[in-house]
């Protein structure tokens, strides 16, 4: 069993909140930024936390699987498959790569790139 480093633990808490919508363990810098496929989707700690708690875009998210992390300096990347509930018995999967800049025990920047898995 591998133990997560402190920075990976911080990134993992953020990923957990995508599914749970609970943000108590999410550590963001006050001026944290979030980008999704090149679009600015979060401009402060409070904006990002509020989106995680109440954002409708997160409601269909069901499962994170095949999660793997890499880390160097202040950088953590997470690569995973994300299953989404499209209603009824329909599911879709997206392939996700997220990059976190973690300094001083807080996430300062998040960049996510996702693409649908076809087939």
C-alpha positions in Angstrom: 0.0 0.0 0.0 1.3 3.4 -1.0 0.9 6.4 1.3 0.0 9.7 -0.4 2.4 12.6 0.0 0.9 15.8 1.6 0.4 17.4 -1.9 -1.3 14.4 -3.3 -3.6 14.2 -0.3 -4.6 17.8 -1.0 -5.3 17.0 -4.7 -7.2 13.8 -3.7 -9.4 15.8 -1.3 -10.4 18.1 -4.2 -11.2 15.1 -6.4 -13.3 13.5 -3.6 -15.3 16.7 -3.4 -16.3 16.4 -7.1 -18.4 13.4 -6.2 -19.4 14.2 -2.6 -20.0 17.9 -2.9 -18.5 18.3 0.6 -15.7 20.8 0.6 -14.5 20.8 4.3 -11.3 19.1 3.4 -10.6 21.1 0.2 -7.6 23.4 0.7 -7.5 26.3 -1.8 -5.5 29.5 -1.7 -7.7 32.6 -1.5 -6.8 33.6 -5.1 -7.0 30.0 -6.5 -7.8 29.7 -10.2 -9.5 26.9 -12.1 -9.4 26.3 -15.9 -11.4 23.6 -17.7 -10.5 22.9 -21.3 -9.0 26.4 -21.6 -12.0 28.2 -20.1 -11.7 30.2 -16.8 -14.1 28.3 -14.4 -13.0 29.6 -11.1 -11.4 32.8 -9.9 -11.2 32.5 -6.1 -11.4 30.0 -3.3 -15.0 30.9 -2.5 -16.1 30.7 -6.2 -14.6 27.3 -6.6 -15.9 25.9 -3.3 -19.4 27.2 -4.0 -19.3 25.5 -7.5 -18.2 22.2 -5.9 -21.0 22.4 -3.3 -23.9 23.5 -5.6 -22.8 23.4 -9.2 -25.3 21.5 -11.4 -22.4 20.4 -13.7 -21.1 18.2 -10.9 -24.4 16.4 -10.2 -24.1 13.7 -13.0 -20.6 12.7 -11.8 -20.6 9.2 -10.4 -17.3 7.4 -10.3 -13.6 8.2 -10.5 -11.6 5.1 -11.6 -8.2 4.2 -12.8 -6.8 7.1 -10.8 -3.1 7.7 -10.9 -1.0 10.6 -9.6 2.4 12.0 -10.5 4.2 14.7 -8.5 7.2 16.9 -8.9 8.1 20.2 -7.1 4.8 22.0 -6.5 3.0 20.1 -9.2 0.6 17.2 -8.9 -1.2 15.6 -11.8 -4.1 13.2 -11.7 -5.2 11.1 -14.6 -8.4 9.2 -14.4 -11.6 8.0 -16.0 -14.8 9.8 -14.9 -18.2 8.1 -15.2 -21.2 10.4 -15.6 -24.9 9.5 -15.2 -26.8 10.7 -18.3 -30.2 9.5 -16.9 -31.8 6.1 -16.7 -29.2 3.4 -17.3 -27.1 5.6 -19.7 -23.5 6.3 -18.6 -20.8 8.2 -20.3 -17.1 8.2 -19.6 -14.6 11.0 -19.9 -10.8 10.7 -19.8 -9.5 13.4 -17.4 -6.1 15.0 -16.8 -5.9 17.5 -14.0 -2.9 19.6 -13.0 -2.7 21.1 -9.5 -0.2 23.7 -8.3 0.1 23.1 -4.6 2.1 25.4 -2.4 2.1 25.9 1.4 -0.6 23.3 1.9 -3.1 24.9 -0.6 -4.1 24.5 -4.2 -3.2 27.7 -6.1 -4.2 26.6 -9.6 -6.2 23.8 -11.2 -6.2 23.0 -14.9 -8.4 20.2 -16.1 -8.5 18.7 -19.6 -11.2 16.3 -20.4 -12.3 14.4 -23.5 -15.1 11.9 -24.0 -14.2 8.2 -24.3 -15.7 6.9 -27.5 -16.8 3.4 -28.0 
